[in-house]
Amino acid sequence: LIAAALKETKGQRESRTSKTGNKTMGPCYQCGEAGHLRRNCQKAVWCHKCNMDSHATMACKKSGNFKK
């Protein structure tokens, strides 16, 4: 039983759902939308606060959107 749990693939871990059936992952750290991870994000983004293309303005840690 434990060995089977340890063999869980990365894709299986990412697609886990809560007991209510909702995705357990938070927002994408690139575009700020829920439902996917940053490495799977298809959106081209630009942060106007940092002037960087690594994340969207709404996902910017400098904009106060994230708890410290």
PDB file with SEQRES, HELIX, SHEET and CRYST1 records, atoms N, CA, C and O in Angstrom:
SEQRES   1 A   68  LEU ILE ALA ALA ALA LEU LYS GLU THR LYS GLY GLN ARG          
SEQRES   2 A   68  GLU SER ARG THR SER LYS THR GLY ASN LYS THR MET GLY          
SEQRES   3 A   68  PRO CYS TYR GLN CYS GLY GLU ALA GLY HIS LEU ARG ARG          
SEQRES   4 A   68  ASN CYS GLN LYS ALA VAL TRP CYS HIS LYS CYS ASN MET          
SEQRES   5 A   68  ASP SER HIS ALA THR MET ALA CYS LYS LYS SER GLY ASN          
SEQRES   6 A   68  PHE LYS LYS                                                  
HELIX    1 AA1 ILE A    2  LEU A    6  1                                   5    
HELIX    2 AA2 LYS A   10  GLU A   14  1                                   5    
HELIX    3 AA3 ARG A   38  ASN A   40  5                                   3    
HELIX    4 AA4 THR A   57  ALA A   59  5                                   3    
HELIX    5 AA5 LYS A   61  SER A   63  5                                   3    
CRYST1    1.000    1.000    1.000  90.00  90.00  90.00 P 1           1          
ATOM      1  N   LEU A   1       0.834  -1.204   0.000  1.00  0.00           N  
ATOM      2  CA  LEU A   1       0.000   0.000   0.000  1.00  0.00           C  
ATOM      3  C   LEU A   1       0.873   1.259   0.000  1.00  0.00           C  
ATOM      4  O   LEU A   1       0.617   2.186  -0.768  1.00  0.00           O  
ATOM      5  N   ILE A   2       1.879   1.298   0.837  1.00  0.00           N  
ATOM      6  CA  ILE A   2       2.757   2.466   0.891  1.00  0.00           C  
ATOM      7  C   ILE A   2       3.562   2.583  -0.397  1.00  0.00           C  
ATOM      8  O   ILE A   2       3.756   3.683  -0.915  1.00  0.00           O  
ATOM      9  N   ALA A   3       4.029   1.450  -0.914  1.00  0.00           N  
ATOM     10  CA  ALA A   3       4.805   1.475  -2.156  1.00  0.00           C  
ATOM     11  C   ALA A   3       3.969   2.020  -3.303  1.00  0.00           C  
ATOM     12  O   ALA A   3       4.481   2.751  -4.150  1.00  0.00           O  
ATOM     13  N   ALA A   4       2.690   1.672  -3.338  1.00  0.00           N  
ATOM     14  CA  ALA A   4       1.809   2.176  -4.398  1.00  0.00           C  
ATOM     15  C   ALA A   4       1.657   3.685  -4.291  1.00  0.00           C  
ATOM     16  O   ALA A   4       1.628   4.374  -5.311  1.00  0.00           O  
ATOM     17  N   ALA A   5       1.559   4.204  -3.087  1.00  0.00           N  
ATOM     18  CA  ALA A   5       1.424   5.649  -2.895  1.00  0.00           C  
ATOM     19  C   ALA A   5       2.699   6.374  -3.310  1.00  0.00           C  
ATOM     20  O   ALA A   5       2.635   7.481  -3.843  1.00  0.00           O  
ATOM     21  N   LEU A   6       3.843   5.766  -3.072  1.00  0.00           N  
ATOM     22  CA  LEU A   6       5.105   6.392  -3.430  1.00  0.00           C  
ATOM     23  C   LEU A   6       5.335   6.404  -4.935  1.00  0.00           C  
ATOM     24  O   LEU A   6       6.119   7.212  -5.433  1.00  0.00           O  
ATOM     25  N   LYS A   7       4.665   5.523  -5.662  1.00  0.00           N  
ATOM     26  CA  LYS A   7       4.830   5.449  -7.113  1.00  0.00           C  
ATOM     27  C   LYS A   7       3.939   6.444  -7.847  1.00  0.00           C  
ATOM     28  O   LYS A   7       3.952   6.489  -9.077  1.00  0.00           O  
ATOM     29  N   GLU A   8       3.177   7.230  -7.124  1.00  0.00           N  
ATOM     30  CA  GLU A   8       2.308   8.232  -7.736  1.00  0.00           C  
ATOM     31  C   GLU A   8       3.151   9.184  -8.588  1.00  0.00           C  
ATOM     32  O   GLU A   8       4.177   9.690  -8.132  1.00  0.00           O  
ATOM     33  N   THR A   9       2.716   9.421  -9.809  1.00  0.00           N  
ATOM     34  CA  THR A   9       3.475  10.290 -10.706  1.00  0.00           C  
ATOM     35  C   THR A   9       3.225  11.756 -10.404  1.00  0.00           C  
ATOM     36  O   THR A   9       2.270  12.104  -9.711  1.00  0.00           O  
ATOM     37  N   LYS A  10       4.094  12.613 -10.933  1.00  0.00           N  
ATOM     38  CA  LYS A  10       3.945  14.052 -10.743  1.00  0.00           C  
ATOM     39  C   LYS A  10       2.612  14.530 -11.316  1.00  0.00           C  
ATOM     40  O   LYS A  10       1.952  15.374 -10.711  1.00  0.00           O  
ATOM     41  N   GLY A  11       2.213  14.010 -12.460  1.00  0.00           N  
ATOM     42  CA  GLY A  11       0.946  14.396 -13.073  1.00  0.00           C  
ATOM     43  C   GLY A  11      -0.243  14.031 -12.209  1.00  0.00           C  
ATOM     44  O   GLY A  11      -1.218  14.779 -12.137  1.00  0.00           O  
ATOM     45  N   GLN A  12      -0.168  12.879 -11.551  1.00  0.00           N  
ATOM     46  CA  GLN A  12      -1.243  12.472 -10.660  1.00  0.00           C  
ATOM     47  C   GLN A  12      -1.314  13.394  -9.450  1.00  0.00           C  
ATOM     48  O   GLN A  12      -2.406  13.749  -9.006  1.00  0.00           O  
ATOM     49  N   ARG A  13      -0.162  13.786  -8.914  1.00  0.00           N  
ATOM     50  CA  ARG A  13      -0.163  14.701  -7.769  1.00  0.00           C  
ATOM     51  C   ARG A  13      -0.755  16.045  -8.156  1.00  0.00           C  
ATOM     52  O   ARG A  13      -1.484  16.644  -7.366  1.00  0.00           O  
ATOM     53  N   GLU A  14      -0.456  16.533  -9.359  1.00  0.00           N  
ATOM     54  CA  GLU A  14      -0.946  17.834  -9.793  1.00  0.00           C  
ATOM     55  C   GLU A  14      -2.442  17.832 -10.043  1.00  0.00           C  
ATOM     56  O   GLU A  14      -3.092  18.871  -9.925  1.00  0.00           O  
ATOM     57  N   SER A  15      -3.001  16.668 -10.390  1.00  0.00           N  
ATOM     58  CA  SER A  15      -4.411  16.630 -10.743  1.00  0.00           C  
ATOM     59  C   SER A  15      -5.301  16.182  -9.595  1.00  0.00           C  
ATOM     60  O   SER A  15      -6.484  15.918  -9.805  1.00  0.00           O  
ATOM     61  N   ARG A  16      -4.760  16.092  -8.393  1.00  0.00           N  
ATOM     62  CA  ARG A  16      -5.579  15.725  -7.236  1.00  0.00           C  
ATOM     63  C   ARG A  16      -6.699  16.727  -7.040  1.00  0.00           C  
ATOM     64  O   ARG A  16      -6.557  17.911  -7.345  1.00  0.00           O  
ATOM     65  N   THR A  17      -7.802  16.239  -6.530  1.00  0.00           N  
ATOM     66  CA  THR A  17      -8.918  17.124  -6.217  1.00  0.00           C  
ATOM     67  C   THR A  17      -9.273  16.967  -4.751  1.00  0.00           C  
ATOM     68  O   THR A  17      -8.948  15.955  -4.129  1.00  0.00           O  
ATOM     69  N   SER A  18      -9.939  17.967  -4.203  1.00  0.00           N  
ATOM     70  CA  SER A  18     -10.381  17.903  -2.820  1.00  0.00           C  
ATOM     71  C   SER A  18     -11.627  17.030  -2.738  1.00  0.00           C  
ATOM     72  O   SER A  18     -12.118  16.556  -3.762  1.00  0.00           O  
ATOM     73  N   LYS A  19     -12.139  16.813  -1.536  1.00  0.00           N  
ATOM     74  CA  LYS A  19     -13.335  15.991  -1.353  1.00  0.00           C  
ATOM     75  C   LYS A  19     -14.545  16.585  -2.051  1.00  0.00           C  
ATOM     76  O   LYS A  19     -15.478  15.856  -2.388  1.00  0.00           O  
ATOM     77  N   THR A  20     -14.551  17.879  -2.272  1.00  0.00           N  
ATOM     78  CA  THR A  20     -15.674  18.520  -2.952  1.00  0.00           C  
ATOM     79  C   THR A  20     -15.525  18.463  -4.464  1.00  0.00           C  
ATOM     80  O   THR A  20     -16.426  18.888  -5.187  1.00  0.00           O  
ATOM     81  N   GLY A  21     -14.403  17.946  -4.953  1.00  0.00           N  
ATOM     82  CA  GLY A  21     -14.187  17.838  -6.388  1.00  0.00           C  
ATOM     83  C   GLY A  21     -13.484  19.036  -6.993  1.00  0.00           C  
ATOM     84  O   GLY A  21     -13.254  19.066  -8.202  1.00  0.00           O  
ATOM     85  N   ASN A  22     -13.136  20.021  -6.184  1.00  0.00           N  
ATOM     86  CA  ASN A  22     -12.446  21.212  -6.687  1.00  0.00           C  
ATOM     87  C   ASN A  22     -10.950  20.965  -6.746  1.00  0.00           C  
ATOM     88  O   ASN A  22     -10.408  20.203  -5.946  1.00  0.00           O  
ATOM     89  N   LYS A  23     -10.288  21.604  -7.686  1.00  0.00           N  
ATOM     90  CA  LYS A  23      -8.831  21.496  -7.765  1.00  0.00           C  
ATOM     91  C   LYS A  23      -8.231  22.091  -6.496  1.00  0.00           C  
ATOM     92  O   LYS A  23      -8.703  23.112  -5.998  1.00  0.00           O  
ATOM     93  N   THR A  24      -7.203  21.457  -5.984  1.00  0.00           N  
ATOM     94  CA  THR A  24      -6.596  21.925  -4.738  1.00  0.00           C  
ATOM     95  C   THR A  24      -5.470  22.920  -4.982  1.00  0.00           C  
ATOM     96  O   THR A  24      -4.981  23.539  -4.036  1.00  0.00           O  
ATOM     97  N   MET A  25      -5.051  23.083  -6.232  1.00  0.00           N  
ATOM     98  CA  MET A  25      -3.949  24.007  -6.491  1.00  0.00           C  
ATOM     99  C   MET A  25      -4.433  25.450  -6.481  1.00  0.00           C  
ATOM    100  O   MET A  25      -5.582  25.731  -6.820  1.00  0.00           O  
ATOM    101  N   GLY A  26      -3.565  26.343  -6.097  1.00  0.00           N  
ATOM    102  CA  GLY A  26      -3.883  27.764  -6.056  1.00  0.00           C  
ATOM    103  C   GLY A  26      -3.718  28.403  -7.421  1.00  0.00           C  
ATOM    104  O   GLY A  26      -3.715  27.708  -8.437  1.00  0.00           O  
ATOM    105  N   PRO A  27      -3.581  29.703  -7.452  1.00  0.00           N  
ATOM    106  CA  PRO A  27      -3.457  30.398  -8.735  1.00  0.00           C  
ATOM    107  C   PRO A  27      -2.095  30.168  -9.388  1.00  0.00           C  
ATOM    108  O   PRO A  27      -1.104  29.880  -8.717  1.00  0.00           O  
ATOM    109  N   CYS A  28      -2.075  30.299 -10.686  1.00  0.00           N  
ATOM    110  CA  CYS A  28      -0.828  30.233 -11.453  1.00  0.00           C  
ATOM    111  C   CYS A  28       0.008  31.448 -11.063  1.00  0.00           C  
ATOM    112  O   CYS A  28      -0.516  32.560 -11.008  1.00  0.00           O  
ATOM    113  N   TYR A  29       1.288  31.258 -10.793  1.00  0.00           N  
ATOM    114  CA  TYR A  29       2.144  32.369 -10.391  1.00  0.00           C  
ATOM    115  C   TYR A  29       2.641  33.188 -11.575  1.00  0.00           C  
ATOM    116  O   TYR A  29       3.411  34.132 -11.399  1.00  0.00           O  
ATOM    117  N   GLN A  30       2.202  32.830 -12.787  1.00  0.00           N  
ATOM    118  CA  GLN A  30       2.558  33.626 -13.958  1.00  0.00           C  
ATOM    119  C   GLN A  30       1.404  34.529 -14.365  1.00  0.00           C  
ATOM    120  O   GLN A  30       1.587  35.734 -14.532  1.00  0.00           O  
ATOM    121  N   CYS A  31       0.203  33.947 -14.528  1.00  0.00           N  
ATOM    122  CA  CYS A  31      -0.917  34.760 -15.005  1.00  0.00           C  
ATOM    123  C   CYS A  31      -1.941  35.060 -13.921  1.00  0.00           C  
ATOM    124  O   CYS A  31      -2.785  35.936 -14.109  1.00  0.00           O  
ATOM    125  N   GLY A  32      -1.890  34.355 -12.781  1.00  0.00           N  
ATOM    126  CA  GLY A  32      -2.803  34.606 -11.685  1.00  0.00           C  
ATOM    127  C   GLY A  32      -4.105  33.833 -11.751  1.00  0.00           C  
ATOM    128  O   GLY A  32      -4.908  33.923 -10.823  1.00  0.00           O  
ATOM    129  N   GLU A  33      -4.345  33.076 -12.814  1.00  0.00           N  
ATOM    130  CA  GLU A  33      -5.580  32.312 -12.941  1.00  0.00           C  
ATOM    131  C   GLU A  33      -5.430  30.951 -12.276  1.00  0.00           C  
ATOM    132  O   GLU A  33      -4.329  30.406 -12.206  1.00  0.00           O  
ATOM    133  N   ALA A  34      -6.539  30.406 -11.790  1.00  0.00           N  
ATOM    134  CA  ALA A  34      -6.538  29.096 -11.156  1.00  0.00           C  
ATOM    135  C   ALA A  34      -6.662  27.996 -12.206  1.00  0.00           C  
ATOM    136  O   ALA A  34      -7.087  28.245 -13.333  1.00  0.00           O  
ATOM    137  N   GLY A  35      -6.284  26.775 -11.821  1.00  0.00           N  
ATOM    138  CA  GLY A  35      -6.503  25.625 -12.681  1.00  0.00           C  
ATOM    139  C   GLY A  35      -5.268  25.066 -13.359  1.00  0.00           C  
ATOM    140  O   GLY A  35      -5.341  24.013 -13.992  1.00  0.00           O  
ATOM    141  N   HIS A  36      -4.141  25.739 -13.243  1.00  0.00           N  
ATOM    142  CA  HIS A  36      -2.909  25.221 -13.829  1.00  0.00           C  
ATOM    143  C   HIS A  36      -1.714  25.803 -13.089  1.00  0.00           C  
ATOM    144  O   HIS A  36      -1.836  26.777 -12.347  1.00  0.00           O  
ATOM    145  N   LEU A  37      -0.576  25.198 -13.301  1.00  0.00           N  
ATOM    146  CA  LEU A  37       0.659  25.659 -12.680  1.00  0.00           C  
ATOM    147  C   LEU A  37       1.428  26.551 -13.635  1.00  0.00           C  
ATOM    148  O   LEU A  37       1.168  26.558 -14.838  1.00  0.00           O  
ATOM    149  N   ARG A  38       2.368  27.298 -13.099  1.00  0.00           N  
ATOM    150  CA  ARG A  38       3.143  28.243 -13.909  1.00  0.00           C  
ATOM    151  C   ARG A  38       3.830  27.556 -15.085  1.00  0.00           C  
ATOM    152  O   ARG A  38       3.837  28.084 -16.197  1.00  0.00           O  
ATOM    153  N   ARG A  39       4.406  26.382 -14.844  1.00  0.00           N  
ATOM    154  CA  ARG A  39       5.124  25.698 -15.926  1.00  0.00           C  
ATOM    155  C   ARG A  39       4.199  25.250 -17.053  1.00  0.00           C  
ATOM    156  O   ARG A  39       4.669  24.960 -18.154  1.00  0.00           O  
ATOM    157  N   ASN A  40       2.886  25.188 -16.797  1.00  0.00           N  
ATOM    158  CA  ASN A  40       1.919  24.797 -17.820  1.00  0.00           C  
ATOM    159  C   ASN A  40       1.179  25.997 -18.398  1.00  0.00           C  
ATOM    160  O   ASN A  40       0.285  25.820 -19.225  1.00  0.00           O  
ATOM    161  N   CYS A  41       1.523  27.198 -17.988  1.00  0.00           N  
ATOM    162  CA  CYS A  41       0.815  28.403 -18.417  1.00  0.00           C  
ATOM    163  C   CYS A  41       1.129  28.713 -19.878  1.00  0.00           C  
ATOM    164  O   CYS A  41       2.284  28.674 -20.300  1.00  0.00           O  
ATOM    165  N   GLN A  42       0.088  29.019 -20.637  1.00  0.00           N  
ATOM    166  CA  GLN A  42       0.224  29.306 -22.063  1.00  0.00           C  
ATOM    167  C   GLN A  42       0.151  30.799 -22.366  1.00  0.00           C  
ATOM    168  O   GLN A  42       0.285  31.196 -23.523  1.00  0.00           O  
ATOM    169  N   LYS A  43      -0.057  31.624 -21.357  1.00  0.00           N  
ATOM    170  CA  LYS A  43      -0.241  33.051 -21.596  1.00  0.00           C  
ATOM    171  C   LYS A  43       1.081  33.813 -21.595  1.00  0.00           C  
ATOM    172  O   LYS A  43       1.955  33.574 -20.763  1.00  0.00           O  
ATOM    173  N   ALA A  44       1.202  34.724 -22.535  1.00  0.00           N  
ATOM    174  CA  ALA A  44       2.333  35.652 -22.520  1.00  0.00           C  
ATOM    175  C   ALA A  44       1.968  36.745 -21.523  1.00  0.00           C  
ATOM    176  O   ALA A  44       0.872  37.302 -21.584  1.00  0.00           O  
ATOM    177  N   VAL A  45       2.866  37.047 -20.622  1.00  0.00           N  
ATOM    178  CA  VAL A  45       2.533  37.990 -19.556  1.00  0.00           C  
ATOM    179  C   VAL A  45       3.565  39.103 -19.453  1.00  0.00           C  
ATOM    180  O   VAL A  45       4.686  38.995 -19.952  1.00  0.00           O  
ATOM    181  N   TRP A  46       3.151  40.165 -18.794  1.00  0.00           N  
ATOM    182  CA  TRP A  46       4.041  41.281 -18.513  1.00  0.00           C  
ATOM    183  C   TRP A  46       3.589  41.925 -17.216  1.00  0.00           C  
ATOM    184  O   TRP A  46       2.400  42.180 -17.026  1.00  0.00           O  
ATOM    185  N   CYS A  47       4.530  42.188 -16.327  1.00  0.00           N  
ATOM    186  CA  CYS A  47       4.224  42.866 -15.073  1.00  0.00           C  
ATOM    187  C   CYS A  47       4.589  44.334 -15.217  1.00  0.00           C  
ATOM    188  O   CYS A  47       5.738  44.677 -15.495  1.00  0.00           O  
ATOM    189  N   HIS A  48       3.600  45.195 -15.024  1.00  0.00           N  
ATOM    190  CA  HIS A  48       3.822  46.631 -15.140  1.00  0.00           C  
ATOM    191  C   HIS A  48       4.468  47.217 -13.883  1.00  0.00           C  
ATOM    192  O   HIS A  48       5.009  48.322 -13.923  1.00  0.00           O  
ATOM    193  N   LYS A  49       4.414  46.480 -12.766  1.00  0.00           N  
ATOM    194  CA  LYS A  49       5.056  46.940 -11.533  1.00  0.00           C  
ATOM    195  C   LYS A  49       6.565  46.697 -11.575  1.00  0.00           C  
ATOM    196  O   LYS A  49       7.349  47.553 -11.167  1.00  0.00           O  
ATOM    197  N   CYS A  50       6.967  45.517 -12.075  1.00  0.00           N  
ATOM    198  CA  CYS A  50       8.386  45.135 -12.100  1.00  0.00           C  
ATOM    199  C   CYS A  50       9.038  45.348 -13.459  1.00  0.00           C  
ATOM    200  O   CYS A  50      10.263  45.325 -13.576  1.00  0.00           O  
ATOM    201  N   ASN A  51       8.215  45.557 -14.487  1.00  0.00           N  
ATOM    202  CA  ASN A  51       8.702  45.615 -15.868  1.00  0.00           C  
ATOM    203  C   ASN A  51       9.446  44.337 -16.246  1.00  0.00           C  
ATOM    204  O   ASN A  51      10.532  44.375 -16.825  1.00  0.00           O  
ATOM    205  N   MET A  52       8.830  43.202 -15.902  1.00  0.00           N  
ATOM    206  CA  MET A  52       9.408  41.897 -16.216  1.00  0.00           C  
ATOM    207  C   MET A  52       8.376  41.044 -16.931  1.00  0.00           C  
ATOM    208  O   MET A  52       7.173  41.262 -16.788  1.00  0.00           O  
ATOM    209  N   ASP A  53       8.852  40.063 -17.708  1.00  0.00           N  
ATOM    210  CA  ASP A  53       7.942  39.166 -18.404  1.00  0.00           C  
ATOM    211  C   ASP A  53       7.823  37.808 -17.714  1.00  0.00           C  
ATOM    212  O   ASP A  53       7.418  36.832 -18.346  1.00  0.00           O  
ATOM    213  N   SER A  54       8.167  37.734 -16.445  1.00  0.00           N  
ATOM    214  CA  SER A  54       8.114  36.466 -15.722  1.00  0.00           C  
ATOM    215  C   SER A  54       6.783  36.219 -15.017  1.00  0.00           C  
ATOM    216  O   SER A  54       6.518  35.098 -14.584  1.00  0.00           O  
ATOM    217  N   HIS A  55       5.942  37.247 -14.894  1.00  0.00           N  
ATOM    218  CA  HIS A  55       4.649  37.095 -14.236  1.00  0.00           C  
ATOM    219  C   HIS A  55       3.750  38.270 -14.603  1.00  0.00           C  
ATOM    220  O   HIS A  55       4.218  39.303 -15.081  1.00  0.00           O  
ATOM    221  N   ALA A  56       2.452  38.095 -14.370  1.00  0.00           N  
ATOM    222  CA  ALA A  56       1.480  39.149 -14.648  1.00  0.00           C  
ATOM    223  C   ALA A  56       1.437  40.141 -13.490  1.00  0.00           C  
ATOM    224  O   ALA A  56       1.860  39.823 -12.378  1.00  0.00           O  
ATOM    225  N   THR A  57       0.930  41.331 -13.751  1.00  0.00           N  
ATOM    226  CA  THR A  57       0.822  42.352 -12.712  1.00  0.00           C  
ATOM    227  C   THR A  57      -0.027  41.847 -11.554  1.00  0.00           C  
ATOM    228  O   THR A  57       0.316  42.075 -10.394  1.00  0.00           O  
ATOM    229  N   MET A  58      -1.141  41.158 -11.854  1.00  0.00           N  
ATOM    230  CA  MET A  58      -2.021  40.684 -10.783  1.00  0.00           C  
ATOM    231  C   MET A  58      -1.392  39.561  -9.963  1.00  0.00           C  
ATOM    232  O   MET A  58      -1.885  39.258  -8.877  1.00  0.00           O  
ATOM    233  N   ALA A  59      -0.324  38.937 -10.446  1.00  0.00           N  
ATOM    234  CA  ALA A  59       0.373  37.899  -9.695  1.00  0.00           C  
ATOM    235  C   ALA A  59       1.665  38.417  -9.075  1.00  0.00           C  
ATOM    236  O   ALA A  59       2.450  37.636  -8.537  1.00  0.00           O  
ATOM    237  N   CYS A  60       1.891  39.716  -9.143  1.00  0.00           N  
ATOM    238  CA  CYS A  60       3.137  40.305  -8.662  1.00  0.00           C  
ATOM    239  C   CYS A  60       3.177  40.337  -7.137  1.00  0.00           C  
ATOM    240  O   CYS A  60       2.227  40.787  -6.495  1.00  0.00           O  
ATOM    241  N   LYS A  61       4.257  39.867  -6.572  1.00  0.00           N  
ATOM    242  CA  LYS A  61       4.416  39.896  -5.118  1.00  0.00           C  
ATOM    243  C   LYS A  61       4.624  41.315  -4.616  1.00  0.00           C  
ATOM    244  O   LYS A  61       4.337  41.598  -3.453  1.00  0.00           O  
ATOM    245  N   LYS A  62       5.117  42.215  -5.461  1.00  0.00           N  
ATOM    246  CA  LYS A  62       5.323  43.603  -5.067  1.00  0.00           C  
ATOM    247  C   LYS A  62       4.019  44.388  -4.998  1.00  0.00           C  
ATOM    248  O   LYS A  62       3.968  45.447  -4.374  1.00  0.00           O  
ATOM    249  N   SER A  63       2.966  43.881  -5.632  1.00  0.00           N  
ATOM    250  CA  SER A  63       1.709  44.626  -5.665  1.00  0.00           C  
ATOM    251  C   SER A  63       0.858  44.406  -4.424  1.00  0.00           C  
ATOM    252  O   SER A  63      -0.216  44.996  -4.306  1.00  0.00           O  
ATOM    253  N   GLY A  64       1.316  43.565  -3.488  1.00  0.00           N  
ATOM    254  CA  GLY A  64       0.581  43.338  -2.254  1.00  0.00           C  
ATOM    255  C   GLY A  64      -0.519  42.308  -2.377  1.00  0.00           C  
ATOM    256  O   GLY A  64      -1.375  42.221  -1.496  1.00  0.00           O  
ATOM    257  N   ASN A  65      -0.523  41.525  -3.439  1.00  0.00           N  
ATOM    258  CA  ASN A  65      -1.551  40.513  -3.633  1.00  0.00           C  
ATOM    259  C   ASN A  65      -1.285  39.244  -2.839  1.00  0.00           C  
ATOM    260  O   ASN A  65      -2.177  38.405  -2.715  1.00  0.00           O  
ATOM    261  N   PHE A  66      -0.083  39.079  -2.299  1.00  0.00           N  
ATOM    262  CA  PHE A  66       0.278  37.874  -1.590  1.00  0.00           C  
ATOM    263  C   PHE A  66       0.603  38.199  -0.145  1.00  0.00           C  
ATOM    264  O   PHE A  66       1.183  39.243   0.156  1.00  0.00           O  
ATOM    265  N   LYS A  67       0.217  37.279   0.759  1.00  0.00           N  
ATOM    266  CA  LYS A  67       0.553  37.445   2.170  1.00  0.00           C  
ATOM    267  C   LYS A  67       2.027  37.166   2.359  1.00  0.00           C  
ATOM    268  O   LYS A  67       2.597  36.310   1.683  1.00  0.00           O  
ATOM    269  N   LYS A  68       2.637  37.880   3.269  1.00  0.00           N  
ATOM    270  CA  LYS A  68       4.060  37.680   3.548  1.00  0.00           C  
ATOM    271  C   LYS A  68       4.236  36.799   4.752  1.00  0.00           C  
ATOM    272  O   LYS A  68       5.365  36.512   5.148  1.00  0.00           O  
TER     273      LYS A  68                                                      
END                                                                             
